[in-house]
Amino acid sequence: MIRFSGAALRAARMAAGWTQESLCRRLKRHGLEILPRTLRRYEAGECEPRVSRALQISQALGVPLEDLTQTTP
């Protein structure tokens, strides 16, 4: 099973040098409004975005969607 990885999201965001708030602003420019608290929940693994949102997040970060996922048995 392929699942969204909050740890990978956090790592990609930090590698880009962005805060959660700055990523949320960037996502809004891409047409996706996500609150910082929602992004925190994604990163903490408390919830997962829909595939369409995950794709927009990966595009805003400039990384392939596969970089934000993990495979579990």
C-alpha positions in Angstrom: 0.0 0.0 0.0 1.2 3.5 -0.8 0.7 6.1 1.9 1.5 9.8 2.1 4.5 10.4 4.4 4.3 13.4 6.7 8.0 13.0 7.6 8.9 13.2 3.9 6.7 16.3 3.5 8.4 18.0 6.4 11.9 17.0 5.1 11.1 18.4 1.6 9.7 21.6 3.1 12.7 22.1 5.3 15.1 21.3 2.4 13.4 24.1 0.5 14.0 26.4 3.4 10.3 27.2 4.0 8.2 27.5 7.1 4.8 25.8 7.2 3.3 29.3 6.8 5.4 30.1 3.7 4.5 26.7 2.1 0.8 27.5 2.8 1.2 30.9 1.0 2.9 29.2 -1.9 0.1 26.6 -2.1 -2.5 29.3 -2.2 -0.7 30.8 -5.2 -1.1 27.4 -6.8 -4.9 27.5 -6.1 -4.8 25.3 -3.0 -5.7 26.9 0.3 -4.4 24.9 3.2 -4.3 26.2 6.8 -1.0 25.9 8.6 -2.7 23.7 11.2 -3.8 21.3 8.5 -0.2 21.2 7.1 1.0 20.5 10.7 -1.5 17.6 10.9 -0.2 16.2 7.5 3.4 16.4 8.8 2.6 14.8 12.1 0.8 11.9 10.3 -2.5 12.7 12.0 -4.3 12.8 8.6 -3.4 12.4 4.9 -4.3 14.7 2.0 -6.4 13.5 -0.9 -4.3 12.5 -3.9 -5.1 15.7 -5.7 -3.9 17.8 -2.8 -0.8 15.7 -2.4 0.0 16.2 -6.0 -0.4 20.0 -5.7 1.8 20.0 -2.6 4.5 18.1 -4.4 4.3 20.5 -7.4 4.6 23.5 -5.1 7.7 21.9 -3.5 9.1 21.0 -6.8 9.5 17.3 -6.0 7.9 14.2 -7.5 4.8 12.9 -5.7 6.7 9.6 -5.1 9.1 11.6 -2.8 6.2 12.3 -0.5 5.0 8.7 -0.2 6.0 5.5 1.5 5.2 1.9 0.7 3.8 -0.2 3.5 3.1 -3.9 3.5 
